Amino acid sequence: MPSALQGIPAVVLLLAATILEVSGDAVVRVAMYNHVGLVRFGLLVGGATLLFGYGTFLNLAPLQFGQVVGLYIATLFVVWQVINFVAFRALPTLPIVVGGLLVVAGGAIITFWKPA
């Protein structure tokens, strides 16, 4: 890992990755459905850049792949709902909240449960 990033906690790297992924996806969605021409192209390039940043930050986290995935999926769900509300003004339904709680619990178990 580059020395400038060695002191950054894994959870911060994963949170940055999650925010970049969900934001990139939202920008691509807006580009595809709400714009045409050069604006669409510019938004698609911006979305692709954010998605590239997601892949970079996710792989900088100093965790084993299985641990990264557990924490990442839990973080992804939460950030996805925040961005969904901010960008699209959509509140999660009860099934999404209940399923999301299971996702977050599962991610926490995968990441933090250390068998004896």
Secondary structure, 3 states (H helix, E strand, C coil): CCHHHCCCCHHHHHHHHHHHHHHHHHHHHHHHHHCCHHHHHHHHHHHHHHHHHHHHHHHHCCCCHHHHHHHHHHHHHHHHHHHHHHHHCCCCCHHHHHHHHHHHHHHHHHHHCCCC
